[in-house]
Amino acid sequence: MVLGTALVAAFALALPLASAGCATYRQDLARAKTHYEANEYEKALALFRVLEPDMDSLSEAEKTQFAYFRGMTDYRLAGLANPGSGMSNPKQDFRSNARHWLGVASAIEKQSQGGLTGDEKQRLADAMTDLNKDVYGGADSAPDDAPKAGDKGAKGGAKDDEKASDRASDKPEPTKKP
C-alpha cells in the first residue's frame, strides 16, 4: 500500500514537471525570436541550437516559427560573415543552413497553414529565391518567357547549334588566288 501511494505521489509530481517542460520550450522559442528581432543573431542561434533536439515537443505552428526564425537567423548571419579561406567558408555554411531551415518552414507551412504571417511568408519566399541561386545558379533571375537551351522552338537551342555547325562544315574553304 505504501508503494502504491508513493507511485501516485511520484506521478502527481511528474505531471506538472512534464507540462512545464513544454512551457520551457515555448519560452526558449520566444526568447530566441526576441533575440532575432533585436538583431542579436548569435544569441538567437545559440538558443535555436539548444532547442532543436526538442523541436518535436512544439505545436505545428511553433515548429513553423522555429524553422522560419532559425533559417532567417542563419540567413542574416550569412550577410554578416566573412567569406573565409581555405576549407572553411562560414558565409556559405550559414547560407546552406538557412536554405535547409527555410525549406523546412515552407514545407510545414504548406501542410498546416497558420504558422507564418503574410510578411514572414514573403520574406521566406524572397530569401529562398536568393538562396536557390547558390544551388541552381543565376537561372532563377532569367525572365520566365526567355528561351532556354533545349526548348522546342527556342532560338539557340541544342538542335539549332548542331545544324549551324553542320552547315559550317559543309561549306568549302575559300581558295586564295596567287
Secondary structure in CASP SS format (residue, H / E / C, confidence):
PFRMAT SS
TARGET T0000
AUTHOR 0000-0000-0000
METHOD secondary structure of the structure
MODEL  1
M C 1.00
V H 1.00
L H 1.00
G H 1.00
T H 1.00
A H 1.00
L H 1.00
V H 1.00
A H 1.00
A H 1.00
F H 1.00
A H 1.00
L H 1.00
A H 1.00
L H 1.00
P H 1.00
L H 1.00
A H 1.00
S H 1.00
A H 1.00
G H 1.00
C H 1.00
A H 1.00
T H 1.00
Y H 1.00
R H 1.00
Q H 1.00
D H 1.00
L H 1.00
A H 1.00
R H 1.00
A H 1.00
K H 1.00
T H 1.00
H H 1.00
Y H 1.00
E H 1.00
A C 1.00
N C 1.00
E C 1.00
Y H 1.00
E H 1.00
K H 1.00
A H 1.00
L H 1.00
A H 1.00
L H 1.00
F H 1.00
R H 1.00
V H 1.00
L H 1.00
E H 1.00
P H 1.00
D H 1.00
M H 1.00
D H 1.00
S H 1.00
L C 1.00
S C 1.00
E H 1.00
A H 1.00
E H 1.00
K H 1.00
T H 1.00
Q H 1.00
F H 1.00
A H 1.00
Y H 1.00
F H 1.00
R H 1.00
G H 1.00
M H 1.00
T H 1.00
D H 1.00
Y H 1.00
R H 1.00
L H 1.00
A H 1.00
G H 1.00
L H 1.00
A C 1.00
N C 1.00
P C 1.00
G C 1.00
S C 1.00
G C 1.00
M C 1.00
S C 1.00
N C 1.00
P H 1.00
K H 1.00
Q H 1.00
D H 1.00
F H 1.00
R H 1.00
S H 1.00
N H 1.00
A H 1.00
R H 1.00
H H 1.00
W H 1.00
L H 1.00
G H 1.00
V H 1.00
A H 1.00
S H 1.00
A H 1.00
I H 1.00
E H 1.00
K H 1.00
Q H 1.00
S C 1.00
Q C 1.00
G C 1.00
G C 1.00
L C 1.00
T C 1.00
G H 1.00
D H 1.00
E H 1.00
K H 1.00
Q H 1.00
R H 1.00
L H 1.00
A H 1.00
D H 1.00
A H 1.00
M H 1.00
T H 1.00
D H 1.00
L H 1.00
N H 1.00
K H 1.00
D H 1.00
V H 1.00
Y H 1.00
G H 1.00
G H 1.00
A H 1.00
D H 1.00
S H 1.00
A C 1.00
P C 1.00
D C 1.00
D C 1.00
A C 1.00
P C 1.00
K C 1.00
A C 1.00
G C 1.00
D C 1.00
K C 1.00
G C 1.00
A C 1.00
K C 1.00
G C 1.00
G C 1.00
A H 1.00
K H 1.00
D H 1.00
D H 1.00
E H 1.00
K H 1.00
A H 1.00
S H 1.00
D H 1.00
R H 1.00
A H 1.00
S H 1.00
D H 1.00
K C 1.00
P C 1.00
E C 1.00
P C 1.00
T C 1.00
K C 1.00
K C 1.00
P C 1.00
END
